[in-house]
Amino acid sequence: MDLRQISYFVALFEEGSVTRAAQRMNVVQPALSMQIAKLERELDQRLFDRQPKAMVPTAAGRTLHRLVQPILRDVAEARAAMARLSESVSGRVTVGILSSLAMSVVPSVLARFSAAYPQVELSLADGYSSTFIEGVGNGSLDLAVINKPPRRLGLLVDPLLDEEMVVVGGRDTPLPIPVPVRMRDLTELDLILPSQRHGLRLELDRRVGSEDIALSPKLELDLPPAIADFVARSDCFTVLPSVAVSRQLAEGSLKAYRIVAPRITRQLVIIHHPKHPLSPAAIRFIEMLSEDLSAAANALQAHIVTGPER
């Protein structure tokens, strides 16, 4: 069993189709099928049930997948570590960034990164998680920051930050429900939320839905910065990740209130392609982004109202 066979096996396991797995690995279908058959002979195990329209993993196949995943991750990390030995950090990095981050910590990260690595050409795009998943998959993006997906992607997924979501209102707008806010009381607020196309809304609906609660927003906007500005000028409220409104909270134009019973968090992750190890420049960018996100999240705790105001 060699690394090529492991890579072909994982691709077939995750794609469920010889055609798609061969396309992903950039090989012809017979070559991939031959390596899978050779692997089955070497292990003396049938790894897939060959059905008309799918390759379904057997129990042995599922066990092998669990065992070899750490191997591929270790290989990718080893390649990245070797790349980091290079003295010069240069090249081009293309990154997908959620719009809820683009107007908060990202500008400061860009300033620090550009000063530290002037030879790196950095290209950032904002958008939806689904767009970024496609971009990383087809190679148009080196990496992306997205909300943790509920399904397996066939991409490497690294945790970045567990971020608290809070009720947000204007500085002078009294909150008509007790603080801290119980999740069930969200239904009593005039809410401005992203539409159901947006990853933030999907995550919020998933969390409140698990408590048999349904939210009916007064208005839907898909740009968190626009939502924050609208809330600051109206009597409405929203539910957003705290980092997304970090600037307004620090300035005092908005107020944030903790949600309990239960608390709501979103998980931010980095996705990148297993066939394309991250460059030293990309790794430096991730490290800097992670540092600034963690620092911002910690600093924001002082701005979140957790009990009755006096």
C-alpha positions, -999 to 999 in steps of 0.1 A, spaced: 0 0 0 16 33 -12 6 69 -9 -8 70 -44 -32 41 -36 -42 58 -4 -50 90 -23 -70 72 -49 -89 53 -23 -98 84 -3 -109 102 -34 -132 73 -44 -145 70 -8 -154 107 -7 -167 111 -42 -186 78 -44 -179 76 -82 -150 64 -102 -156 91 -128 -156 119 -102 -127 104 -83 -106 101 -115 -113 137 -124 -104 148 -89 -71 130 -91 -65 140 -127 -61 104 -139 -80 82 -163 -107 59 -148 -90 26 -157 -58 37 -138 -78 45 -107 -99 13 -108 -67 -7 -113 -51 8 -82 -82 2 -61 -84 -34 -73 -47 -39 -65 -52 -24 -30 -81 -48 -23 -59 -77 -33 -30 -65 -11 -53 -61 19 -74 -92 11 -105 -71 17 -134 -58 -5 -134 -21 1 -164 -11 -21 -197 -26 -32 -199 -18 -69 -234 -7 -77 -247 6 -110 -245 43 -101 -222 44 -71 -193 28 -53 -205 22 -17 -178 17 10 -180 -16 28 -173 -19 66 -137 -26 57 -136 4 34 -150 27 62 -124 13 86 -95 19 62 -107 55 55 -107 63 92 -71 48 95 -55 65 64 -70 100 68 -44 110 94 -17 97 70 -27 121 43 -30 150 68 5 142 81 19 142 46 3 175 38 17 190 70 51 176 63 52 192 28 40 225 43 67 223 70 94 218 44 81 247 24 83 269 55 120 263 56 124 286 26 138 319 38 118 340 14 80 342 17 66 353 -17 41 343 -43 4 348 -47 -23 337 -23 -60 337 -32 -84 336 -2 -121 335 3 -133 355 33 -169 356 46 -184 391 44 -191 390 82 -153 391 87 -144 413 58 -154 445 76 -141 436 110 -107 421 116 -96 415 80 -85 451 73 -60 450 103 -48 416 92 -42 429 57 -22 458 70 0 437 92 5 410 66 14 434 38 39 451 61 55 418 72 55 401 37 57 428 10 67 402 -17 34 383 -13 5 392 -37 -27 387 -17 -61 384 -34 -92 383 -12 -128 377 -22 -159 378 -1 -190 357 -6 -209 327 5 -195 294 19 -210 274 -10 -191 296 -35 -158 292 -16 -162 254 -14 -165 253 -52 -135 277 -56 -112 257 -34 -124 225 -51 -116 238 -86 -84 255 -76 -94 291 -82 -89 297 -44 -60 285 -23 -80 285 8 -112 300 23 -127 308 57 -162 294 59 -188 283 85 -182 246 94 -201 226 68 -226 199 80 -213 174 54 -181 159 43 -165 180 15 -135 160 2 -114 190 13 -91 195 43 -110 213 71 -91 230 99 -107 247 129 -102 284 132 -126 299 158 -157 291 178 -175 325 178 -203 336 200 -235 349 183 -252 377 201 -283 399 199 -274 433 186 -293 466 188 -287 503 185 -269 521 214 -301 539 225 -326 512 217 -340 495 248 -341 458 247 -377 447 253 -368 413 268 -347 402 298 -309 399 297 -293 376 292 -315 367 263 -331 333 263 -332 318 228 -370 314 230 -374 351 236 -358 360 202 -393 355 187 -404 387 205 -379 409 187 -383 428 154 -354 411 137 -333 419 107 -315 388 95 -296 374 65 -318 354 41 -318 316 40 -292 317 13 -267 329 38 -246 306 59 -252 326 91 -290 323 87 -287 285 80 -266 281 112 -290 302 132 -321 284 119 -304 251 126 -297 260 162 -331 276 170 -349 248 151 -334 222 175 -353 240 202 -386 240 182 -383 277 176 -389 295 142 -377 330 135 -397 353 113 -375 383 104 -391 417 96 -364 422 69 -338 401 53 -304 415 42 -274 393 31 -247 418 40 -238 417 77 -222 452 76 -255 466 61 -275 448 87 -253 464 114 -257 499 100 -295 494 96 -299 482 132 -279 512 145 -304 536 128 -336 518 137 -355 502 166 -349 467 152 -324 440 164 -303 413 148 -284 382 157 -248 382 144 -214 369 154 -198 393 178 -167 397 156 -188 408 127 -198 440 147 -166 445 166 -160 479 152 -195 492 160 -193 477 195 -160 494 202 -173 527 189 -204 524 209 -229 527 181 -243 492 188 -248 471 219 -246 433 221 -265 410 245 -256 375 254 -279 346 243 -284 317 268 -305 286 272 -286 276 250 -258 299 238 -254 301 200 -220 298 184 -208 294 149 -176 274 140 -153 291 116 -130 267 97 -103 270 70 -107 248 39 -80 239 14 -74 212 -12 -57 180 -1 -38 178 -34 -24 214 -31 -4 219 1 -6 255 14 23 277 5 44 294 33 27 327 25 -8 311 29 3 295 62 15 329 75 -17 345 65 -38 319 84 -16 322 115 -20 360 115 -58 358 109 -62 333 137 -42 355 161 -63 386 153 -96 367 154 -88 352 188 -77 386 202 -108 403 188 -132 376 203 -115 379 237 -116 417 236 -153 417 227 -163 399 259 -162 433 277 -187 447 253 -213 420 256 -241 427 281 -246 396 302 -271 407 328 -297 435 337 -283 469 330 -282 494 358 
